[in-house]
Amino acid sequence: MSASPDHLSLPAFRSTRKGEQTRSAIVAVACELAARDGLEGLTIGALAERMKMSKSGVFAHFGSREDLQIAVLRAYEVQFVEQVLRPALEAPRGLSRLRAILTQWLDRTAVDAATSCIWISGAAEYDDRPGPVREVLVGMVRSWQRELTRAIQQAIDTGELAASVQPQDLVFDLYGVVLVLHHDSRLMNSPDALPRARRAFERLLAAASPPSSP
């Protein structure tokens, strides 16, 4: 019978722990490089040089560049959820929670635009490039859109948004604002991009509000 993790020898435990720490450190640096150069610009050589490791040392933790790219996407998703979605869940269901999600989303996008949002830049890199990296990226974006759809539906259920609102249509409109925010912040270097995006969100929410009673 093989030993369970609870009965690992101390040297083996230390080795496993060190390996996890090294992998986490590699992914953290890879996220920085991918934000600057894109997922396709992420190379084992550049990463090894930055980490002061050999290429084989990096490959010991990731079997391929594709595995590394997917690890970067998963790390970005964890950060995104922790910074955007999880804090908003403390707000009550309905418009308050939706507003919290949207506020955090815009703030995160504005910060990402200083380098590049890995999801947005990844969409440009992999929109017509089939393969596992694209599949993982598409799955993550769809998961985020489902969370937005759920929050919108909850606001409809509480009566704070009109019953006629189509949640997926509103997600489409909101996503368009975020893409323009990233474009104008990053490409156009517009200092007004974030406040304009906030006003655009407010207009969309106002248009989706229930009609006033006569």
Residue frames as qw, qx, qy, qz and C-alpha x, y, z in Angstrom:
[[0.000, 0.890, 0.456, 0.000, 0.00, 0.00, 0.00],
 [0.403, 0.466, -0.040, 0.786, 1.39, 3.41, -0.95],
 [0.267, -0.343, -0.486, 0.758, 1.79, 5.99, 1.78],
 [0.062, 0.867, 0.480, 0.120, -0.92, 8.62, 2.05],
 [0.252, 0.715, -0.082, 0.647, 0.02, 12.35, 1.96],
 [0.547, -0.778, 0.074, -0.300, -0.48, 12.42, 5.75],
 [0.869, -0.399, 0.230, 0.184, 2.41, 9.98, 6.13],
 [0.625, 0.696, -0.157, 0.316, 4.93, 11.62, 3.80],
 [0.722, -0.253, -0.194, 0.614, 8.42, 11.76, 5.19],
 [0.162, -0.852, -0.097, 0.489, 9.63, 15.21, 6.20],
 [0.264, -0.362, 0.513, 0.732, 12.15, 15.47, 3.32],
 [0.186, 0.370, 0.789, 0.454, 9.47, 14.43, 0.84],
 [0.032, -0.844, -0.509, 0.165, 7.03, 16.97, 2.28],
 [0.216, -0.728, 0.125, 0.638, 9.62, 19.73, 2.08],
 [0.270, -0.093, 0.678, 0.678, 10.42, 18.80, -1.51],
 [0.112, 0.602, 0.748, 0.258, 6.74, 18.84, -2.47],
 [0.129, -0.874, -0.316, 0.347, 6.20, 22.15, -0.69],
 [0.264, -0.547, 0.337, 0.719, 9.23, 23.71, -2.37],
 [0.246, 0.178, 0.759, 0.576, 8.01, 22.49, -5.74],
 [0.034, 0.778, 0.626, 0.048, 4.61, 24.11, -5.19],
 [0.201, -0.830, -0.063, 0.516, 6.24, 27.37, -4.14],
 [0.294, -0.302, 0.545, 0.725, 8.51, 27.37, -7.18],
 [0.183, 0.444, 0.772, 0.417, 5.57, 26.67, -9.50],
 [0.058, -0.871, -0.454, 0.176, 3.56, 29.49, -7.92],
 [0.261, -0.693, 0.182, 0.647, 6.50, 31.87, -8.33],
 [0.286, -0.008, 0.692, 0.663, 6.88, 30.89, -11.98],
 [0.100, 0.658, 0.711, 0.228, 3.18, 31.47, -12.64],
 [0.155, -0.860, -0.248, 0.417, 3.28, 34.87, -10.93],
 [0.222, -0.516, 0.406, 0.721, 6.14, 36.04, -13.13],
 [0.231, 0.222, 0.802, 0.504, 4.50, 34.47, -16.19],
 [0.064, 0.805, 0.582, -0.095, 1.36, 36.51, -15.47],
 [0.144, -0.792, 0.070, 0.589, 3.45, 39.70, -15.49],
 [0.227, -0.267, 0.661, 0.664, 5.10, 38.77, -18.78],
 [0.189, 0.450, 0.824, 0.289, 1.79, 37.74, -20.37],
 [0.026, 0.860, 0.392, -0.325, 0.19, 41.03, -19.33],
 [0.115, -0.719, 0.295, 0.619, 3.04, 42.84, -21.07],
 [0.006, 0.375, -0.747, -0.549, 3.67, 40.63, -24.09],
 [0.775, 0.121, -0.204, -0.586, 0.45, 38.60, -24.42],
 [0.871, -0.194, 0.433, -0.130, 0.03, 34.88, -23.97],
 [0.871, 0.461, 0.049, 0.164, 1.61, 34.20, -27.34],
 [0.281, 0.812, -0.372, 0.352, 4.57, 36.35, -26.39],
 [0.652, -0.596, 0.419, -0.211, 5.17, 34.23, -23.32],
 [0.742, 0.424, -0.519, 0.037, 8.22, 32.03, -23.87],
 [0.895, -0.380, -0.155, 0.177, 9.97, 29.50, -21.69],
 [0.654, 0.249, -0.133, 0.702, 13.29, 31.21, -22.46],
 [0.045, -0.621, 0.063, -0.780, 12.17, 34.65, -21.29],
 [0.728, -0.594, -0.090, -0.329, 10.59, 33.15, -18.21],
 [0.902, -0.155, -0.182, 0.359, 13.67, 31.10, -17.36],
 [0.439, 0.395, -0.148, 0.793, 15.85, 34.19, -17.72],
 [0.317, -0.652, 0.019, -0.689, 13.58, 36.24, -15.48],
 [0.851, -0.488, -0.045, -0.191, 13.44, 33.47, -12.86],
 [0.002, -0.714, 0.696, -0.082, 17.19, 32.83, -13.15],
 [0.788, -0.078, 0.595, -0.141, 16.41, 29.20, -13.89],
 [0.134, -0.201, 0.814, 0.528, 17.29, 26.86, -16.70],
 [0.567, 0.075, -0.370, -0.732, 14.72, 26.10, -19.38],
 [0.538, -0.062, -0.840, -0.041, 14.68, 22.51, -18.22],
 [0.093, -0.130, -0.693, 0.703, 13.96, 23.76, -14.70],
 [0.439, 0.167, 0.072, -0.880, 10.87, 25.58, -15.95],
 [0.622, 0.100, -0.619, -0.468, 9.84, 22.57, -18.03],
 [0.248, -0.008, -0.914, 0.321, 10.03, 20.44, -14.88],
 [0.193, 0.299, 0.584, -0.729, 6.96, 22.33, -13.62],
 [0.599, 0.553, 0.132, -0.565, 5.15, 22.74, -16.95],
 [0.736, 0.058, 0.625, 0.254, 5.30, 20.12, -19.65],
 [0.437, 0.447, 0.478, 0.617, 4.83, 22.64, -22.44],
 [0.045, 0.029, -0.015, 0.998, 4.37, 26.33, -23.19],
 [0.437, -0.381, -0.528, -0.621, 0.69, 25.57, -23.68],
 [0.603, -0.471, -0.612, 0.202, 0.44, 24.19, -20.14],
 [0.342, -0.211, -0.258, 0.879, 2.12, 27.35, -18.87],
 [0.151, -0.204, -0.278, -0.926, -0.30, 29.58, -20.80],
 [0.558, -0.475, -0.593, -0.334, -3.27, 27.72, -19.32],
 [0.556, -0.389, -0.513, 0.526, -1.78, 28.05, -15.83],
 [0.136, -0.021, -0.046, 0.989, -1.53, 31.81, -16.40],
 [0.372, -0.351, -0.448, -0.733, -5.18, 31.96, -17.46],
 [0.626, -0.481, -0.614, 0.006, -6.25, 30.02, -14.38],
 [0.441, -0.269, -0.368, 0.773, -4.20, 32.28, -12.10],
 [0.060, -0.133, -0.145, -0.979, -5.75, 35.36, -13.70],
 [0.499, -0.443, -0.572, -0.477, -9.24, 33.91, -13.21],
 [0.578, -0.439, -0.576, 0.376, -8.57, 33.35, -9.51],
 [0.247, -0.157, -0.163, 0.942, -7.41, 36.97, -9.10],
 [0.225, -0.252, -0.390, -0.857, -10.41, 38.24, -11.06],
 [0.560, -0.495, -0.633, -0.203, -12.91, 36.31, -8.96],
 [0.533, -0.396, -0.474, 0.577, -11.25, 37.39, -5.71],
 [0.188, -0.180, -0.050, 0.964, -11.14, 41.07, -6.68],
 [0.276, -0.087, -0.369, -0.883, -14.36, 41.47, -8.67],
 [0.590, -0.302, -0.612, -0.432, -16.94, 38.83, -7.84],
 [0.545, -0.280, -0.716, 0.335, -16.31, 37.68, -4.28],
 [0.102, -0.132, -0.373, 0.913, -16.44, 41.14, -2.61],
 [0.376, -0.099, -0.274, -0.880, -19.67, 41.92, -4.46],
 [0.539, -0.267, -0.779, -0.177, -21.36, 38.80, -3.08],
 [0.226, -0.231, -0.638, 0.699, -21.44, 40.50, 0.32],
 [0.294, 0.061, -0.023, -0.954, -24.07, 42.89, -1.06],
 [0.574, 0.255, 0.650, -0.428, -27.71, 41.77, -0.96],
 [0.384, 0.258, 0.776, 0.429, -29.09, 40.09, -4.06],
 [0.246, 0.859, 0.438, -0.095, -30.55, 42.48, -6.57],
 [0.391, 0.872, 0.009, 0.295, -29.43, 45.82, -7.90],
 [0.383, -0.857, 0.344, -0.019, -27.01, 46.44, -5.01],
 [0.771, -0.245, 0.527, 0.261, -25.06, 43.30, -5.82],
 [0.677, 0.573, 0.328, 0.324, -25.15, 43.97, -9.56],
 [0.106, 0.972, -0.107, 0.180, -23.84, 47.51, -9.01],
 [0.558, -0.688, 0.452, 0.103, -21.06, 46.17, -6.79],
 [0.810, 0.094, 0.484, 0.316, -20.03, 43.67, -9.44],
 [0.515, 0.764, 0.218, 0.323, -20.03, 46.31, -12.17],
 [0.157, -0.963, 0.211, -0.065, -18.07, 48.81, -10.07],
 [0.664, -0.492, 0.525, 0.206, -15.39, 46.24, -9.25],
 [0.770, 0.348, 0.444, 0.298, -15.29, 45.12, -12.88],
 [0.341, 0.907, 0.042, 0.244, -14.67, 48.62, -14.20],
 [0.341, -0.865, 0.369, 0.003, -12.03, 49.32, -11.57],
 [0.771, -0.227, 0.544, 0.242, -10.23, 46.06, -12.37],
 [0.681, 0.580, 0.333, 0.299, -10.37, 46.77, -16.11],
 [0.107, 0.978, -0.114, 0.141, -8.92, 50.24, -15.62],
 [0.519, -0.676, 0.511, 0.107, -6.01, 48.76, -13.64],
 [0.802, 0.085, 0.538, 0.244, -5.47, 45.99, -16.19],
 [0.538, 0.815, 0.170, 0.131, -5.39, 48.51, -19.02],
 [0.192, -0.894, 0.379, 0.142, -2.12, 49.89, -17.66],
 [0.320, -0.352, 0.830, 0.291, -0.55, 46.67, -18.92],
 [0.476, 0.071, -0.596, -0.643, -3.18, 44.56, -20.63],
 [0.757, -0.116, 0.399, -0.504, -6.14, 42.47, -19.57],
 [0.198, -0.261, 0.921, 0.210, -5.12, 38.87, -20.24],
 [0.477, 0.434, 0.747, -0.161, -8.71, 37.93, -21.09],
 [0.417, 0.826, 0.115, -0.362, -9.17, 40.81, -23.54],
 [0.117, 0.696, -0.620, -0.343, -5.75, 40.52, -25.17],
 [0.365, -0.106, 0.923, 0.055, -6.16, 36.74, -25.19],
 [0.581, 0.569, 0.508, -0.284, -9.42, 37.11, -27.10],
 [0.398, 0.819, -0.248, -0.332, -7.56, 38.96, -29.87],
 [0.065, -0.550, 0.818, 0.157, -4.80, 36.35, -29.91],
 [0.202, -0.017, 0.979, -0.015, -7.01, 33.26, -29.87],
 [0.571, 0.359, 0.239, -0.698, -10.27, 34.29, -31.52],
 [0.814, 0.446, -0.204, -0.311, -9.38, 32.23, -34.60],
 [0.262, 0.509, -0.809, 0.134, -6.73, 29.94, -33.12],
 [0.877, -0.280, -0.219, -0.323, -8.22, 26.58, -32.10],
 [0.550, 0.254, -0.691, 0.394, -6.70, 24.55, -29.32],
 [0.547, -0.454, -0.640, 0.293, -6.73, 23.97, -25.55],
 [0.231, -0.174, -0.243, 0.926, -5.71, 27.54, -24.63],
 [0.273, -0.171, -0.317, -0.892, -8.62, 28.98, -26.60],
 [0.562, -0.393, -0.688, -0.238, -11.02, 26.45, -25.09],
 [0.462, -0.380, -0.556, 0.577, -9.95, 27.35, -21.54],
 [0.063, -0.085, -0.037, 0.994, -10.21, 31.08, -22.27],
 [0.394, -0.265, -0.495, -0.728, -13.67, 30.74, -23.84],
 [0.564, -0.416, -0.711, 0.053, -14.82, 28.66, -20.88],
 [0.341, -0.303, -0.423, 0.783, -13.66, 31.31, -18.42],
 [0.126, -0.014, -0.142, -0.982, -15.35, 34.17, -20.27],
 [0.499, -0.331, -0.630, -0.495, -18.57, 32.18, -20.54],
 [0.509, -0.397, -0.672, 0.364, -18.42, 31.45, -16.81],
 [0.151, -0.215, -0.226, 0.938, -18.05, 35.17, -16.08],
 [0.299, -0.128, -0.377, -0.867, -20.93, 36.01, -18.40],
 [0.524, -0.399, -0.738, -0.144, -23.08, 33.47, -16.57],
 [0.362, -0.373, -0.532, 0.668, -22.30, 35.21, -13.28],
 [0.068, 0.099, -0.058, -0.991, -23.33, 38.55, -14.79],
 [0.428, -0.242, -0.624, -0.607, -26.49, 37.01, -16.21],
 [0.485, -0.415, -0.742, 0.204, -27.34, 35.54, -12.80],
 [0.208, -0.313, -0.351, 0.858, -26.84, 38.90, -11.06],
 [0.226, -0.013, -0.293, -0.929, -29.04, 40.65, -13.63],
 [0.490, -0.320, -0.732, -0.349, -31.75, 38.03, -13.30],
 [0.391, -0.398, -0.662, 0.501, -31.69, 38.45, -9.53],
 [0.006, -0.226, -0.118, 0.967, -32.22, 42.20, -9.97],
 [0.394, -0.148, -0.541, -0.728, -35.16, 41.44, -12.25],
 [0.498, -0.350, -0.793, 0.018, -36.57, 39.02, -9.68],
 [0.268, -0.394, -0.508, 0.718, -36.40, 41.69, -6.96],
 [0.181, 0.853, 0.488, 0.025, -38.24, 44.11, -9.23],
 [0.275, -0.750, 0.113, 0.591, -35.31, 46.53, -9.42],
 [0.016, -0.267, 0.631, 0.728, -34.88, 45.90, -13.14],
 [0.648, 0.228, -0.055, -0.724, -37.78, 45.64, -15.57],
 [0.767, 0.028, 0.629, -0.125, -39.27, 42.21, -16.22],
 [0.732, 0.669, 0.076, -0.104, -38.86, 42.88, -19.95],
 [0.022, -0.804, 0.579, 0.133, -35.06, 43.04, -19.66],
 [0.956, 0.216, -0.194, 0.037, -33.24, 40.26, -21.48],
 [0.637, -0.697, 0.253, 0.211, -30.26, 39.45, -19.21],
 [0.756, 0.006, 0.392, 0.524, -27.99, 38.25, -22.01],
 [0.353, 0.777, 0.245, 0.460, -28.70, 41.38, -24.03],
 [0.293, -0.946, 0.089, -0.107, -27.72, 43.54, -21.07],
 [0.770, -0.400, 0.340, 0.363, -24.55, 41.47, -20.59],
 [0.646, 0.441, 0.341, 0.522, -23.75, 42.13, -24.26],
 [0.087, 0.919, 0.098, 0.372, -24.14, 45.88, -23.76],
 [0.553, -0.809, 0.194, 0.052, -22.12, 45.93, -20.54],
 [0.819, -0.124, 0.344, 0.442, -19.33, 43.92, -22.14],
 [0.498, 0.680, 0.230, 0.487, -19.18, 46.44, -24.97],
 [0.194, -0.958, 0.077, -0.196, -18.55, 49.25, -22.48],
 [0.730, -0.560, 0.327, 0.216, -15.72, 47.30, -20.85],
 [0.768, 0.229, 0.343, 0.491, -14.07, 46.63, -24.20],
 [0.258, 0.846, 0.107, 0.453, -14.22, 50.34, -25.09],
 [0.480, -0.862, 0.160, -0.028, -12.84, 51.22, -21.65],
 [0.801, -0.275, 0.361, 0.390, -9.85, 48.94, -22.26],
 [0.603, 0.526, 0.322, 0.506, -9.40, 50.32, -25.80],
 [0.069, 0.918, 0.063, 0.386, -9.58, 53.99, -24.82],
 [0.588, -0.778, 0.211, 0.063, -7.47, 53.58, -21.68],
 [0.778, -0.252, 0.424, 0.388, -4.76, 51.53, -23.33],
 [0.581, 0.385, 0.428, 0.576, -4.63, 52.60, -26.97],
 [0.111, 0.818, 0.249, 0.506, -5.98, 56.14, -26.78],
 [0.444, -0.054, -0.454, 0.771, -4.53, 56.87, -23.32],
 [0.237, -0.616, -0.283, -0.696, -7.73, 58.71, -22.47],
 [0.076, 0.095, -0.677, 0.726, -7.93, 59.97, -18.87],
 [0.527, -0.007, 0.147, -0.837, -11.72, 60.18, -19.22],
 [0.488, 0.051, -0.807, -0.329, -12.24, 56.53, -20.16],
 [0.220, -0.182, -0.887, 0.363, -13.15, 55.26, -16.69],
 [0.226, 0.325, 0.429, -0.812, -15.67, 57.99, -15.76],
 [0.497, 0.232, -0.392, -0.739, -17.25, 57.64, -19.20],
 [0.412, -0.018, -0.904, -0.112, -17.54, 53.89, -18.70],
 [0.025, -0.252, -0.764, 0.594, -19.21, 54.46, -15.33],
 [0.380, 0.330, 0.101, -0.858, -21.71, 56.86, -16.89],
 [0.486, 0.165, -0.674, -0.531, -22.38, 54.35, -19.68],
 [0.252, -0.140, -0.938, 0.191, -23.13, 51.65, -17.11],
 [0.146, 0.328, 0.534, -0.766, -25.49, 54.00, -15.29],
 [0.456, 0.277, -0.253, -0.807, -27.33, 54.77, -18.53],
 [0.445, 0.040, -0.851, -0.276, -27.74, 51.06, -19.24],
 [0.148, -0.244, -0.857, 0.429, -29.07, 50.38, -15.74],
 [0.260, 0.327, 0.256, -0.872, -31.42, 53.36, -15.97],
 [0.491, 0.199, -0.503, -0.683, -32.77, 52.14, -19.30],
 [0.450, -0.062, -0.889, -0.065, -33.33, 48.71, -17.73],
 [0.111, 0.045, 0.644, -0.756, -35.21, 50.10, -14.71],
 [0.111, 0.537, 0.836, -0.020, -38.93, 49.40, -14.29],
 [0.022, 0.555, 0.328, 0.764, -41.23, 52.08, -15.70],
 [0.026, -0.024, 0.488, -0.872, -42.28, 54.67, -13.15],
 [0.051, 0.547, 0.823, -0.147, -45.77, 54.41, -11.79],
 [0.059, 0.572, 0.356, 0.737, -48.13, 57.03, -13.25]]
